[in-house]
Amino acid sequence: MDTFYFGCTKGEFIMELERKIGEFKDPYFTFYISKTNKCITIIPIFKMSLNVFTERPIPFYPYPIVRVEIMESHNLTIKTKYKMSFIMRFTILIMSLALLLNLIGEGFRRFMHTLTRSGWFVLPGIIIIRGSIYLIKKRICKIFLMDFYKHLDHYCERKNY
């Protein structure tokens, strides 16, 4: 969890975040934003998938969920948490469990045989591919948020002068 402190109001923070998300020009990614009273949820979305037809995240896709908690006191306190979507955690758990049960039931020698015959890449491949998609999206979201926090820090400094 990352914590940041800013000298602006909650309304200014939300307004600047929405403006930066609207200005984010990338041919492959966009962001879905959901606001509640105490936190904002940001989900990075591939534009080159089924999300061409919808702006909302598709439930069975691997994506990181970024929860930005906003606490207003003397300074605006922002706590950023990154977590996996439910389907991502569920898929990794099922695939890992299948590999573990294969190892336990067949022994190490048969387990290695499973990983070297024709379909060897299916379970580990799905874990690797889904994991790498998740990590790419998480990294892009992290870069975007760090850039936004720098921008907001400069915005708050200019506003206070």
N, C-alpha and C positions, 0 to 999 in steps of 0.2 A: 504494500500500500504506500503510495506517494502522497505527501502532504505539502501543500503550497499555501502561502498567505499573500493576499492582495489587498490593496487600499481602495477598493471600489465596492459598489453595492451588488447585491444578488441580481437585481434587474439588469444592471450594466453587464455583468458577467454573462447572463443568459443571452442578452441581445448581441454581444460581441461573438459568443460561441455560434449562435445561429447565423450571423453574418459571415463568419469564417467558414462554416460548413457550406453555406451557399456559394461562397467564392472558391471553394476547393474544386479545382479543375484537374481531373485525372481521367484519362480515357478508360481506365479499368475499374476504378473504385469510386464509391460514394458512401455516405454515412446516413444511417437511420438514427433519428434522435427521438427519444421519448422523455417527456418531462413529468415529474410528480412534484409534490410540495417540497420535499427535502433532498431529492436527488435527480440526476439526469442520467439516462441510459443511452450510451452511444454504441452502435453496432456497425462495423465496417462491412460493406456489401460489394461483391463483384458485380460489375455492370454487364459482363460478358456471359452471364448464366441466365437462368430463368428470371432473375431480377430485372431483366429488360422490360418485363411486363408489369412489374409491381415495384413499389418503393419500400415495401416492408420486408423484413428478413424471412426467408423460407425456413420452416421449422426443422427440416432434416439436413440442413447444410452446416458444416463446421464453421463456427465463427466465435470470436472472443466477445464477451460482453464487458463493456467498460462502464462501471458505475461510478459516477462523480457525485460525491456527497457534498452538499453545500451547507456550511454553518456560518451564520452571520453573528458576529460579536463586534469587538473593536475593529478588527480586521476581518476580511472575508477569508474563511478557512475552507480550502478545497482538498478533499481526500479522494484519491483516484484508486480504484481497485479493478484488477483485470481478472476475469474468470472465464472458464469454458462454458459453452452452452450445454444444456442438459443432454442433447443428443450426442454431442461430442464426447462427453464423459461416459455416457452409456455405451457408445460404440467401442471406445477404447477398452472399457471394462469387459465387454462381451468378447472381443477379439483376444484380449490378453488371457481371459479365462479359458477360451477355446485352446489357445496354445499351451497353457499350463496343464489343462486336462489331457491333452494329447501327450505331453511329456510324462505325466504321472501314469496314464493308462498304458502307454506303449513302451516306456523306458527311453533312455537317452538315445540309444542306437536307432530305434524306430522313429523317434522324434526327428533325428537328423535325416533319416530317410524321407520322412514327410516333407522336410524343407528342401530336399534335393530332387524330388521327382516332379512330374509335370504339374502343376498347380501349386508349386512351392511358394509362389510369390503372392498368392491370394490374400491370406490373413496378414502376414507382415507388410505386404504391399499396401493394403488398405489402411493399416495403421500409419505407415510412413507417409502416404499421400495425404490422408486427412490431417495428420499432424503437421505436415509442412504447409498445407493451405492455412491451417489455423495460425501457425507461427508467422507466416507472411502477413496475414490480416492483422495480427496483434502488433507486429512491428510497424506497419503503416499507421495504425491507430496511435501507437506510442509516439512516433515521429510527429504526426499531426498535432497531438495534444501538447507535446513539448514546445513545438513552434507556436501554438496558440498561447501557451502560458507565457512565453517570452514576449509575444505581441501584447498580451494583456498587462504584463508588468510595465512595459513602455507606455501603454495607454493610460494606466493608473498614474504613472509618474507625470505624464504630460497634463493630465486632468488636475492634479494637485498643485501645479505651478500657476 
